[in-house]
Amino acid sequence: MASGVTDRRPDPASPACSAHLADDAYMGFAGPAEVRAFLTEIDADERAGRPIAGKIEKMLPRIRDDGLHRALAERLDARKRAESDA
C-alpha cells in the first residue's frame, strides 16, 4: 500500500441518530401536560359555543400521537363544516 493509505475507515464524527429517543417537547411536539391543557381548553370553548377550529389548526402540527392527531383532524373537519353552515 502507498504511504498514508489504510483500509481502516475513520470513526464517524457523530453517533447514530437517536431522535426517536428524544422528549416530544425537544422535538417540537406538545408535551403531555400541554396536550391535556389544550384538550381541556377546547372542550370548554366548545361547550361555551366559542369557535375551536383555529385553535385545533394551530395545535395539529405539534401533536405526535397518530390516534389523537387523527381524532383532532376529524373534529376540525366537523367544526369547519359546522362553522361554515352557521
C-alpha positions as protocol buffer text, in pm:
chain_id: "A"
residue {
  index: 1
  type: MET
  ca { x: 0 y: 0 z: 0 }
}
residue {
  index: 2
  type: ALA
  ca { x: 104 y: 355 z: -58 }
}
residue {
  index: 3
  type: SER
  ca { x: 230 y: 555 z: 233 }
}
residue {
  index: 4
  type: GLY
  ca { x: -54 y: 701 z: 441 }
}
residue {
  index: 5
  type: VAL
  ca { x: -322 y: 481 z: 284 }
}
residue {
  index: 6
  type: THR
  ca { x: -502 y: 234 z: 507 }
}
residue {
  index: 7
  type: ASP
  ca { x: -802 y: 6 z: 487 }
}
residue {
  index: 8
  type: ARG
  ca { x: -931 y: 141 z: 817 }
}
residue {
  index: 9
  type: ARG
  ca { x: -1217 y: 387 z: 796 }
}
residue {
  index: 10
  type: PRO
  ca { x: -1227 y: 675 z: 1043 }
}
residue {
  index: 11
  type: ASP
  ca { x: -1488 y: 671 z: 1319 }
}
residue {
  index: 12
  type: PRO
  ca { x: -1795 y: 876 z: 1234 }
}
residue {
  index: 13
  type: ALA
  ca { x: -1796 y: 1236 z: 1355 }
}
residue {
  index: 14
  type: SER
  ca { x: -2120 y: 1186 z: 1546 }
}
residue {
  index: 15
  type: PRO
  ca { x: -2317 y: 890 z: 1683 }
}
residue {
  index: 16
  type: ALA
  ca { x: -2613 y: 743 z: 1501 }
}
residue {
  index: 17
  type: CYS
  ca { x: -2929 y: 949 z: 1521 }
}
residue {
  index: 18
  type: SER
  ca { x: -3119 y: 899 z: 1845 }
}
residue {
  index: 19
  type: ALA
  ca { x: -3401 y: 1144 z: 1771 }
}
residue {
  index: 20
  type: HIS
  ca { x: -3660 y: 875 z: 1834 }
}
residue {
  index: 21
  type: LEU
  ca { x: -3541 y: 869 z: 2196 }
}
residue {
  index: 22
  type: ALA
  ca { x: -3577 y: 1244 z: 2245 }
}
residue {
  index: 23
  type: ASP
  ca { x: -3850 y: 1404 z: 2450 }
}
residue {
  index: 24
  type: ASP
  ca { x: -4152 y: 1522 z: 2250 }
}
residue {
  index: 25
  type: ALA
  ca { x: -4103 y: 1884 z: 2360 }
}
residue {
  index: 26
  type: TYR
  ca { x: -3738 y: 1875 z: 2250 }
}
residue {
  index: 27
  type: MET
  ca { x: -3852 y: 1765 z: 1904 }
}
residue {
  index: 28
  type: GLY
  ca { x: -4107 y: 2048 z: 1880 }
}
residue {
  index: 29
  type: PHE
  ca { x: -4413 y: 1844 z: 1973 }
}
residue {
  index: 30
  type: ALA
  ca { x: -4650 y: 1937 z: 2253 }
}
residue {
  index: 31
  type: GLY
  ca { x: -4573 y: 1759 z: 2580 }
}
residue {
  index: 32
  type: PRO
  ca { x: -4834 y: 1561 z: 2772 }
}
residue {
  index: 33
  type: ALA
  ca { x: -4923 y: 1850 z: 3007 }
}
residue {
  index: 34
  type: GLU
  ca { x: -4964 y: 2090 z: 2715 }
}
residue {
  index: 35
  type: VAL
  ca { x: -5185 y: 1842 z: 2529 }
}
residue {
  index: 36
  type: ARG
  ca { x: -5405 y: 1791 z: 2838 }
}
residue {
  index: 37
  type: ALA
  ca { x: -5440 y: 2168 z: 2885 }
}
residue {
  index: 38
  type: PHE
  ca { x: -5523 y: 2213 z: 2518 }
}
residue {
  index: 39
  type: LEU
  ca { x: -5791 y: 1942 z: 2520 }
}
residue {
  index: 40
  type: THR
  ca { x: -5946 y: 2090 z: 2836 }
}
residue {
  index: 41
  type: GLU
  ca { x: -5944 y: 2436 z: 2678 }
}
residue {
  index: 42
  type: ILE
  ca { x: -6109 y: 2336 z: 2351 }
}
residue {
  index: 43
  type: ASP
  ca { x: -6370 y: 2125 z: 2534 }
}
residue {
  index: 44
  type: ALA
  ca { x: -6461 y: 2429 z: 2748 }
}
residue {
  index: 45
  type: ASP
  ca { x: -6466 y: 2655 z: 2441 }
}
residue {
  index: 46
  type: GLU
  ca { x: -6689 y: 2413 z: 2255 }
}
residue {
  index: 47
  type: ARG
  ca { x: -6932 y: 2386 z: 2548 }
}
residue {
  index: 48
  type: ALA
  ca { x: -6944 y: 2767 z: 2563 }
}
residue {
  index: 49
  type: GLY
  ca { x: -7016 y: 2787 z: 2190 }
}
residue {
  index: 50
  type: ARG
  ca { x: -6685 y: 2950 z: 2102 }
}
residue {
  index: 51
  type: PRO
  ca { x: -6511 y: 2853 z: 1776 }
}
residue {
  index: 52
  type: ILE
  ca { x: -6231 y: 2599 z: 1813 }
}
residue {
  index: 53
  type: ALA
  ca { x: -6124 y: 2532 z: 1455 }
}
residue {
  index: 54
  type: GLY
  ca { x: -5841 y: 2788 z: 1461 }
}
residue {
  index: 55
  type: LYS
  ca { x: -5701 y: 2650 z: 1785 }
}
residue {
  index: 56
  type: ILE
  ca { x: -5703 y: 2295 z: 1652 }
}
residue {
  index: 57
  type: GLU
  ca { x: -5537 y: 2403 z: 1326 }
}
residue {
  index: 58
  type: LYS
  ca { x: -5261 y: 2573 z: 1523 }
}
residue {
  index: 59
  type: MET
  ca { x: -5201 y: 2273 z: 1752 }
}
residue {
  index: 60
  type: LEU
  ca { x: -5228 y: 1985 z: 1500 }
}
residue {
  index: 61
  type: PRO
  ca { x: -4868 y: 2006 z: 1372 }
}
residue {
  index: 62
  type: ARG
  ca { x: -4748 y: 1970 z: 1733 }
}
residue {
  index: 63
  type: ILE
  ca { x: -4946 y: 1652 z: 1809 }
}
residue {
  index: 64
  type: ARG
  ca { x: -4719 y: 1349 z: 1782 }
}
residue {
  index: 65
  type: ASP
  ca { x: -4967 y: 1072 z: 1874 }
}
residue {
  index: 66
  type: ASP
  ca { x: -5120 y: 941 z: 1550 }
}
residue {
  index: 67
  type: GLY
  ca { x: -5454 y: 846 z: 1707 }
}
residue {
  index: 68
  type: LEU
  ca { x: -5501 y: 1181 z: 1877 }
}
residue {
  index: 69
  type: HIS
  ca { x: -5388 y: 1363 z: 1562 }
}
residue {
  index: 70
  type: ARG
  ca { x: -5646 y: 1174 z: 1356 }
}
residue {
  index: 71
  type: ALA
  ca { x: -5923 y: 1240 z: 1612 }
}
residue {
  index: 72
  type: LEU
  ca { x: -5843 y: 1611 z: 1624 }
}
residue {
  index: 73
  type: ALA
  ca { x: -5829 y: 1633 z: 1243 }
}
residue {
  index: 74
  type: GLU
  ca { x: -6174 y: 1473 z: 1225 }
}
residue {
  index: 75
  type: ARG
  ca { x: -6302 y: 1710 z: 1493 }
}
residue {
  index: 76
  type: LEU
  ca { x: -6154 y: 2002 z: 1299 }
}
residue {
  index: 77
  type: ASP
  ca { x: -6329 y: 1894 z: 979 }
}
residue {
  index: 78
  type: ALA
  ca { x: -6659 y: 1864 z: 1164 }
}
residue {
  index: 79
  type: ARG
  ca { x: -6616 y: 2206 z: 1328 }
}
residue {
  index: 80
  type: LYS
  ca { x: -6523 y: 2371 z: 999 }
}
residue {
  index: 81
  type: ARG
  ca { x: -6839 y: 2231 z: 841 }
}
residue {
  index: 82
  type: ALA
  ca { x: -7050 y: 2341 z: 1138 }
}
residue {
  index: 83
  type: GLU
  ca { x: -6894 y: 2687 z: 1150 }
}
residue {
  index: 84
  type: SER
  ca { x: -6936 y: 2738 z: 775 }
}
residue {
  index: 85
  type: ASP
  ca { x: -7302 y: 2631 z: 795 }
}
residue {
  index: 86
  type: ALA
  ca { x: -7372 y: 2884 z: 1072 }
}
